[in-house]
């Protein structure tokens, strides 16, 4: 599960034993309320800001991206496409997972298919035709810098990779640097911290490294380029 942080509130996803999922809004004072229920969703995952009132949410098992309207407290399918879906529905690894926007293009990681898909955003905020940007890249979550480089967490591969705008991939940190089970990434937002990438890990609990499961961590990496603001 990932959280999306707003200036004075945050949004998170929840489910109980029944399959119903919903989005909660948590105010700055800690008060929580259900913003919208999504009875047709299966596995909500990454979330990103589209406009002042619209957010996009990945549904990893349905192969869908939902559009959340935080003003109207409503949700609808924004895009459902084979490039967002699992190639093998029997495999538990999620399909569409992380979501981020750069230069009016939505980038979506499909973890099971080891691809990053890019979807042009049209003037009416609706999706254009999806296409594969990168193959053979097992990416969970990711973040962009201002130059358009993508920094992806590889989860079971215990690393962070940098993907340039031309699609070339470079590993910039591994388990030796504390990257066991990397799951999510975000740039620092305060003055003097915007060139640092913060990476959360689960210690390798999904696929332990040879040295065994490590403590979960938040690791700070200096990448030398300012991150793209989320909002």
C-alpha positions as CSV (number, residue, x, y, z in Angstrom):
1,X,0.0,0.0,0.0
2,X,1.2,3.5,-0.8
3,X,0.2,6.8,0.6
4,X,-0.3,10.0,-1.4
5,X,0.5,13.2,0.6
6,X,-1.3,16.5,0.0
7,X,-0.4,19.8,1.7
8,X,-2.8,19.4,4.5
9,X,-4.2,15.9,4.2
10,X,-3.4,12.5,2.9
11,X,-5.2,9.8,1.0
12,X,-4.8,6.1,1.7
13,X,-6.4,2.8,0.6
14,X,-8.1,0.3,2.8
15,X,-9.9,-3.0,2.7
16,X,-11.2,-5.5,5.3
17,X,-11.8,-9.2,4.8
18,X,-14.5,-8.5,2.3
19,X,-13.4,-7.4,-1.2
20,X,-14.7,-3.8,-0.9
21,X,-12.0,-1.2,-1.1
22,X,-12.2,2.5,-0.3
23,X,-10.1,5.7,-0.2
24,X,-9.8,7.5,3.1
25,X,-8.9,11.1,3.6
26,X,-6.8,11.9,6.6
27,X,-6.8,15.5,7.8
28,X,-3.8,17.3,9.3
29,X,-5.2,16.8,12.8
30,X,-5.4,13.0,12.2
31,X,-9.1,12.8,11.7
32,X,-10.0,10.1,9.1
33,X,-13.0,9.8,6.9
34,X,-14.0,7.6,3.9
35,X,-13.8,9.7,0.8
36,X,-15.2,7.2,-1.7
37,X,-15.8,3.4,-1.9
38,X,-14.7,1.4,-5.0
39,X,-16.7,-1.8,-5.0
40,X,-15.4,-2.8,-8.4
41,X,-11.7,-2.3,-7.6
42,X,-9.5,-5.3,-6.8
43,X,-6.0,-4.2,-5.7
44,X,-5.4,-0.4,-5.4
45,X,-1.8,0.6,-5.5
46,X,0.1,3.7,-6.8
47,X,-1.5,7.1,-6.8
48,X,-0.6,10.4,-8.5
49,X,-1.9,13.9,-8.8
50,X,-3.5,14.8,-12.2
51,X,-5.3,18.2,-11.5
52,X,-6.3,20.2,-8.5
53,X,-9.2,17.8,-7.9
54,X,-8.3,14.7,-9.8
55,X,-6.0,11.9,-8.9
56,X,-5.1,8.6,-10.7
57,X,-5.0,5.3,-8.9
58,X,-3.5,2.0,-10.2
59,X,-5.5,-1.2,-9.8
60,X,-2.8,-3.8,-10.0
61,X,-5.0,-6.9,-10.5
62,X,-7.8,-5.4,-12.6
63,X,-5.3,-3.8,-15.0
64,X,-7.0,-0.5,-14.6
65,X,-6.3,3.1,-13.7
66,X,-9.1,4.8,-11.8
67,X,-9.8,8.6,-11.7
68,X,-10.5,9.9,-8.3
69,X,-12.4,13.2,-7.9
70,X,-11.7,14.5,-4.4
71,X,-14.2,17.3,-4.7
72,X,-17.1,15.2,-5.8
73,X,-16.0,12.2,-3.7
74,X,-16.4,9.9,-6.8
75,X,-14.3,7.5,-8.8
76,X,-14.5,6.1,-12.4
77,X,-12.3,4.1,-14.7
78,X,-9.8,6.4,-16.5
79,X,-8.1,3.6,-18.5
80,X,-8.3,-0.1,-18.8
81,X,-5.8,-1.6,-21.2
82,X,-3.9,-4.9,-21.8
83,X,-0.6,-3.1,-21.2
84,X,-1.7,-2.4,-17.6
85,X,-2.8,-6.0,-17.0
86,X,-1.1,-9.2,-15.7
87,X,0.1,-11.5,-18.4
88,X,-0.6,-14.4,-16.1
89,X,-3.6,-13.9,-13.8
90,X,-2.4,-16.8,-11.6
91,X,0.8,-15.0,-10.8
92,X,0.4,-12.9,-7.6
93,X,2.9,-10.2,-8.7
94,X,1.0,-7.0,-9.4
95,X,0.7,-5.5,-12.9
96,X,0.1,-1.7,-13.1
97,X,1.8,-0.4,-9.9
98,X,3.6,2.9,-9.7
99,X,2.2,6.0,-11.4
100,X,3.9,9.4,-12.1
101,X,3.4,12.2,-14.6
102,X,6.3,13.9,-16.5
103,X,5.8,16.5,-19.3
104,X,2.1,15.6,-19.8
105,X,2.8,11.9,-20.0
106,X,1.7,9.4,-17.4
107,X,4.3,6.7,-16.7
108,X,3.0,3.4,-15.2
109,X,5.1,0.5,-14.1
110,X,3.8,-3.0,-14.9
111,X,5.7,-5.0,-12.4
112,X,4.7,-8.5,-13.5
113,X,5.4,-7.8,-17.1
114,X,8.7,-5.9,-16.2
115,X,7.7,-2.9,-18.4
116,X,7.2,0.8,-18.0
117,X,4.2,2.1,-20.0
118,X,3.7,5.7,-21.0
119,X,0.3,7.2,-21.7
120,X,-0.1,10.7,-23.2
121,X,-2.5,12.9,-21.3
122,X,-4.7,14.8,-23.7
123,X,-6.0,18.4,-23.2
124,X,-9.2,17.2,-21.6
125,X,-7.1,15.1,-19.1
126,X,-8.2,11.9,-20.8
127,X,-5.7,9.2,-21.8
128,X,-4.2,8.8,-25.2
129,X,-2.9,5.5,-26.6
130,X,-0.5,3.6,-24.2
131,X,2.9,2.4,-25.5
132,X,5.8,0.5,-23.9
133,X,8.6,2.8,-22.9
134,X,11.0,0.3,-21.3
135,X,11.1,-3.5,-21.2
136,X,13.0,-5.8,-18.8
137,X,12.7,-3.4,-15.9
138,X,11.1,-4.8,-12.8
139,X,9.9,-1.6,-11.2
140,X,7.6,-1.1,-8.2
141,X,7.4,2.6,-7.4
142,X,9.5,5.4,-9.0
143,X,10.2,9.2,-9.0
144,X,11.3,11.6,-11.6
145,X,14.0,14.3,-11.4
146,X,13.5,17.6,-13.2
147,X,15.6,16.4,-16.2
148,X,13.3,13.5,-16.9
149,X,15.4,10.7,-15.3
150,X,13.3,8.0,-13.6
151,X,14.5,6.4,-10.4
152,X,12.8,3.1,-9.8
153,X,12.7,0.7,-6.9
154,X,13.1,-3.0,-8.0
155,X,11.7,-4.6,-4.8
156,X,12.7,-8.3,-5.1
157,X,15.9,-7.3,-6.9
158,X,17.0,-5.2,-3.9
159,X,18.2,-2.1,-5.8
160,X,17.4,1.3,-7.2
161,X,17.8,2.0,-10.9
162,X,18.1,5.2,-12.9
163,X,16.3,5.2,-16.3
164,X,17.3,8.0,-18.6
165,X,14.9,9.6,-21.1
166,X,16.3,7.4,-23.8
167,X,15.4,4.3,-21.9
168,X,18.9,3.3,-20.8
169,X,19.1,1.7,-17.4
170,X,21.8,2.1,-14.7
171,X,21.8,0.6,-11.2
172,X,22.7,3.3,-8.7
173,X,22.3,1.4,-5.4
174,X,22.1,-2.2,-4.3
175,X,21.6,-4.3,-1.1
176,X,25.1,-3.3,0.1
177,X,23.7,0.2,0.4
178,X,20.7,-0.9,2.4
179,X,18.4,-1.5,-0.6
180,X,16.9,-4.9,0.5
181,X,13.3,-4.9,-0.7
182,X,13.0,-1.4,-2.1
183,X,9.3,-0.5,-2.5
184,X,8.8,3.2,-2.9
185,X,10.7,6.4,-3.7
186,X,10.2,10.1,-3.4
187,X,12.5,13.2,-3.5
188,X,13.0,15.5,-0.6
189,X,10.8,18.6,-0.8
190,X,12.5,21.1,1.6
191,X,15.2,23.6,0.6
192,X,18.6,21.9,0.4
193,X,17.1,18.4,0.3
194,X,15.6,18.4,-3.2
195,X,18.5,16.4,-4.7
196,X,18.0,13.6,-2.3
197,X,15.9,10.5,-3.1
198,X,14.3,8.8,-0.2
199,X,13.7,5.1,-0.6
200,X,11.6,2.8,1.7
201,X,12.5,-0.8,2.0
202,X,10.9,-3.9,3.5
203,X,14.2,-5.5,4.4
204,X,13.8,-8.1,1.7
205,X,10.9,-10.0,3.3
206,X,9.4,-10.8,-0.1
207,X,12.6,-12.4,-1.5
208,X,15.3,-12.4,1.1
209,X,18.9,-11.6,0.0
210,X,21.6,-14.2,0.8
211,X,22.4,-12.4,4.0
212,X,18.8,-12.8,5.2
213,X,16.0,-10.4,6.0
214,X,17.2,-6.9,7.1
215,X,15.4,-4.3,9.2
216,X,13.1,-2.1,7.1
217,X,14.6,1.3,6.4
218,X,14.2,4.7,4.8
219,X,17.4,5.3,2.9
220,X,18.5,8.7,1.5
221,X,20.4,8.8,-1.8
222,X,22.1,11.9,-3.2
223,X,21.5,11.9,-7.0
224,X,22.8,15.4,-7.8
225,X,19.7,16.6,-9.6
226,X,16.5,18.2,-8.1
227,X,13.5,16.0,-8.0
228,X,10.3,16.9,-9.8
229,X,7.7,18.2,-7.3
230,X,4.7,15.8,-6.9
231,X,2.1,18.6,-6.9
